[in-house]
Amino acid sequence: MSEQPTIRLATEEDVPYILQFIRELAEYENALDQVEATEESLLATLSFPNDSTATKSQKRGSTYTALVFPPGSKVPVGMALYFYNYSTWRSAPGIYLEDLYVQPAARGKGYGLALFRYLAKEVVYEIKGKRLEWSVLKWNEPSIKFYKALGAREMVEWEKMMLDGEGLLNLADGGK
């Protein structure tokens, strides 16, 4: 890739692209039927530069989307949706990458690498953080190979846990 792609934070006007990428990723992961996101819900919950969609009290935390554009294009081909987290052991902030997606026709052109580089720079130079982390489905061998090539390591001693749906409601309502 001779020219570099452009990466910028998404704005409210980019929400249709974000929803499209979320749906395409879910379809790739055979989970399209689980997508509850809508343009309205994304506008209400994501953070944007100069956010005009909601007051800060309506949005807890900050979840951003970096979009990647091919050289000279005004249409993004991928995204990195992320939020800031904190490591108590390192006493430092970091970034958790919720979703990384590059459209199939744009893969192999360096756009995923460019998004990771953008996030790494954000961690190291902007927030003076110490880690960038994410999860990957065990069957997603192409992505795992790519991540390992970046220098990522598996966290084999850690088990990912999640509380959602009925279990989350039950706990919130005083159940076990």
N, C-alpha and C positions, 0 to 999 in steps of 0.2 A: 504494500500500500504506500504509494509515494506521497500523497497528500494525507494529512491527518483528519480524522473525523472531528466533528464539533460535538461537544458535550455541554449541556446546560441543564439547570434545574427546570423542571416542568412548571408551567403556570396553569391557571384555571382553564385556559383555552386548550390545553393539551390533554385534558381529562378523557376525551374520546379515544385518543391513542393509548392512554394508560389502560383503560378498560379493554380495548382491543387486545393489548399485549397480555393482560391478565387472562382473558378468555383463551387466547392462543396457547399460553403456557399450560393452563388447566386442561385443554384438549390434548396436548402432548403428554401430560401426566395421567390421562384417562380419568379426569375428575371434573369435566366441564359441568356436570350436573350439580356439583357442590359450590359453584360460584354464586355468591349472593350479592356481589358488588354491582352497583349501578353508578351511573354518572353522578347522581344526586348523593349517594352515600360516599363516593370518593371525594366529592367537593366538600362534604361535611367533615371528613376525617383526615384527609391528607393536608400537609402544610405546603404552602407555596410562597415564593418571594413576594413581598407586598400583598400578603393575603387579605382579600376583601370578602371572603365567603363566610367567615364566622369569627366570633370573638375568641380570644385566647382561652377563655373559660370553657368554651364549647369543645375545644380540642385539647385533650390531655396528651402531652408529649409532642414530639415533632417527627413526622414521617415524611420523607422527601422522595422525589423521583428524579433521577438524572436520566435524561434522554440522550441517545447517541444518534447523530445524523451523518450520513455519508458526505464526503466532500462535495460542496456545492448544492446539497439537497436541503429542502425545507420540510421534508417528511422523515420522521425518526424511524429507525429500523430496530430499535431495542431500548431497554430500560434497565436501570438498577433502582429498586425500591428499597429504601433503607431507613434506619432510625439510629439514634445515638443510645449507647448503653454505658455501663460502668463496670469495671472489674475491681472488686474489693481487694483481692490479693495483690494486684498491681497498683492499686490506688490511682487509677487512670481511666479516662473515658475511652470509648471505642465505638465502633459501628457494627451493627448487626444488619447484614444484607438479607432482607426478607425474600426478595425475588430478583433474579437476574434473567433477562430474556433477550435473545436476539433472534429475529425472524429467520427461518430456515434458509431462505435465499441469500441472506446477508452473512451467514456463518462462514468461518474460515477466512475472514477478511480483516481480522484484528479488532472488531468492535467490542467483543467481550473483554479482550485484554485491555482495551482503552477504558472501558467502564471500571474494571478492577483497578487500573492505574489511577483513575480519578478518585476512587474511594480510598486507596492507599495514601494518596497525597492529602486527602481530607483528614485522615486519621493522624498521619505523622506530622504534617506541617500546620494544619488549621486548628485542630483541637488538641494537639500534643498528646495523642492517645497512644495506646500500646497494642491494640488488636483489632482485627477485622475478622468477623466470624459469620458463618452461615450454615445451613443444613442442606443436604442433598439426598435424594432418594437413592437407596442402595442399588437399585437396578439401573441407574442412569450412568452407565460406564463412560460414555463420551465426556460427560461433564466432570466426572471424577478424575479421569485422565487429564483433562484440561487443568483442573484445580491443582492436581499434584505437580504438573509442569510449572505452575506458578510458584511452587514451594509450599503449598498448603499441606497440612498433615491431618490425618484422621484423629479424632478424639475417641479412641476405642474404649477408654475407661469411663466415658460419660454416656449415659442413656438419655436420649431426648424424651421429655415428658410434656404432656399437654392436658389441660382440663378445659373441656368445652361442652356445649350442648346441655343435656340433662344433668350431667355431673356437676357442671359449673353452676347451673341454676339451683340444684339441690344444696350445694355448699353455701351459696349466697343466701339461701333461705333458711339456713340453720341446720340442714341435714348433715350427714357425714360424708 
